[in-house]
Every structure is written in structure tokens, then in C-alpha cells.
Amino acid sequence: MEKAYTELVIAGPFALVKGFLMGFRCGSETEFGYFFHRKSGIRRDTLAELVKEALEMDNYVHLCLENDVLERFRKAVEKTRPAIGLEIKNERPIKEAHFDFSFDISNREAAKNVKQILENLPTGVKLEGYEPQEETHPEGESRSGGYAPLHPYTFKGCGRIRGDFGAVMELFLKAKRMPESDLVPLREIMLSFGE
């Protein structure tokens, strides 16, 4: 079973929240998953939140934290609030996540690597609306009515990755780190919340 996550909105500067989280992680001697929205490609809910963050009118940090440590983290923030000023303003359990992608690749090796990632999805993740097109053209053949020659090979596609938050994040980060990442534009991760 995939690990469950909760989105926390914490009042405080990013550096302080990150430092507190790292101290909590070292002090608890527990490995757990966490993702900061601004560092991980997760979209904030509203335009107002983005504008406030950009103008630094409000000092809110959005953090997705593994539920296994949520209660202990919540208590640690509350206990230290008088001393350092951090406060959890909101929390919502994450039901699932998704992101959209597209590509138009004319390199067979790059296409092979992208195919491999899309064929080996982590448990808890599914591919939606994905209908790739692979074409091979004779060398030097030009586009109809055009002057530029076609690439001898093209692999095109688009779709959506949807599923458990942790597994979607794993795939998103894997795709961002692959050598072909500039050939596969990824949209921000969108979160869906449960109750």
C-alpha cells in the first residue's frame, strides 16, 4: 500500500520551516517523505496564493508530509511555537495527484528511454489519454507543400499521469532528472484532497 500524505500550510519563512523539518527528521531518527511545493513542482491552489508568495506579503510554506510522522510533527511545531513562531495554518489529506505531459521526439534513443519510463509505472499510478504516434520516414522526404525535410523518425504523444501522491511524485522527479527531460515538458503537479 502506498504511503499517505497530508498537505500542511505553515506560517513562517521557508528557510526556518525547512530547518525545523530537517531538525525534526534528524531528532526523530526516522526517514519519511516530504515535498515542498515551491521546490517540487506542485501547484498552489489559487492565483492569490501565488501572488502573495511572489510579493512576500504572507510567509506561508506549503509542505506535503508523510502521514506516519504527521502527529509527531504537529506536536513539535505546537510545542516550539512560542520560541520560533511557526504555526500550522491548514492541513488537508491528499487523495491523489496528477500531472500532464507531452513530447515530440526525433531521436530513437531518447524515445526508447521515454517509452521505458511510461511502460514501467510505479504501483498506484495510471496513464490516461495516452495514444502515442511513432512514424518512420525515408531520408530526405519533405513535408507536403514544404521545403524542410522530415525527420527520419518521430515519436509524439501526450497524456496524464494520475494516482497516489507519493508514486506520482516519484515518477515526476524521475522524469525531471532523465537526460531527455528537455524533450518531455511536464505541467505542474495538481493535488486532489480527501476528507
N, C-alpha and C positions, 0 to 999 in steps of 0.2 A: 504494500500500500504506500502511495506517495505521501510525503510529509506535508502537513497542512501549514499554511502561513496566514498571518494577520498583518494588515497594513496599519501602522501607527503614524499619527501626526504628532510630532514632538515640537513644543515651543522651545527654541534655543538656537544658537548659531551652529552651523554644520560641523565645524571643527570640534566644538565641545561635545556634540552628540556622538560624533564618530569616536572621539577619545574615550567618552564614557562607555560606549559599546565595546571598544577594544579592551578596556579595563575590566568590564564585566565578564567578557569572554575569557580573559586570562585568569581572573579571580575565581571563576566558577569551574575552571579546568574542564570545560565542556565544549566540544565542537558543535556548532549549529550554523544553519544557513541564515543569511541576511542579505538584503539588497537595498541600497539607497536608490530612490527614483532618479535623482539627478545624475548618478554615475552609471546606472544600469540600463538606460533607455526605456524606462517605464513612464508612461504619460500621466500627468496630473489630470485631475477631473475636469477642471474648468479653466477658461482663459483668465479669469480673475486671479486664480492661484498663480498662474504663470507670470502675469503682470506684477503681482505683489512680490513674487520671488525675484523677478528681474530688477525691480526698483528697490528691493530690500526693505519694503515697507513693513513686512511681517517676517519674522525669523522662524519659519516653520520648516522642519525636516520631515520628509516622507520616507518611512522605513518599512520594508516588508521583513517580518521576523518569523522564524520557525516557531510554531505553537508549543513545542516541547519546553521552551525556556520563557515563554511569554509571561507567565505568572511571576516567576522569579525576577525577570527584567522589570516588570511593572512595579513590584515591591521595591526594588533597588532604586528606581527613579523617584518614587514617592519618598523613600527614606532620605535621600540626598537632596531633595528639592530645596529645603531651606538653605543648604550650603552652596549649591551650584546653580540653582534656578531652573533646571529642566523640568518640563511638565508635559505629560501625555494629554493632548487635547482631544484626540479622537482615535478610535480603533474600529476596524471593520474586518471581519474574517473574509479571506479571499476564496471565492468559489472556484474560479478558473481564470485563465489568461489566454490572450491570443495576439498574434501579430501577422501582418500581411507582408508578402514578399513578391518580387518579380525578377526576371532575368532575361537577357538576350545575349547568349554566349556564342562566340565563333571559334573557340579553341576546344578541341576534343578532350584534352587532358583536364582542363578546368571543368568542362561539362561532366566528365566522369566523376570528379570529386563532389560536385554539387549533387549529382544523382545518388552517390553513395550516402550522403547525409540525409537526403529525402527518403531513401529506401530503408534506412536504419533509424527510425524514430524511437526516442525513449518511450518506455512504458508510460501510459497515461496521456499520450499525445496523439492527435489525429490530424490528417491533412485534408483540407476542404477546398473544393473548387479548383483542383489542380488537374489540368489537362495539357501536359507538355507537348510541344511540337518539335520534332527533330527532322532536319532536312539536309540532304547532301546535293550539291550542285556540281556539274562539271567545271573544271578550271576555266576561268576566263568568261563564263557565261554572264551576260549583263542583265540588269533588271529590265523588265519590259518598258520600253519608251525612255529608258535612262542610259546614261553613259558609264556609270560606275559598275564594275564587275561585282557579282555576288560573292560572298564568302563561300568557299567550297563546303563549309559545314556551318549549320546554325542550330542552336538548341534554345528554345524560348519557352517561357512558362510564367505562371503567376499562381498564387493561391494564398491560403491562410493556414497557419499552424494554430491549433486550439487544444487546450487540455489543462491538466494540473499545473498550477503555477510553477512549482519547482522544476518540473520536467520541461516546461516551455522556456523557462529562464536558461536552463542547461543548453537547450538547442539553440536559443537566440545567441548566447555567448559563444557557443561553438561556431556558429555561422559568422559571427563578427570577427572571430580570430582566424578563420581559414584564409589561406593565401588568396583565394578568389573572392574575398569579401567585397571588393570594389565592383565586382560584376553582378552582385546579387543585392540590390537595395532592399533594406528591411525598414518597415514602418515601426513606430514606437509600439511597445507592448501595452495593450489595453487590459485592464483588470475588470472582472465581474465579481461582485460581492455577494456573500450569503448572509444568513441571519444568525 
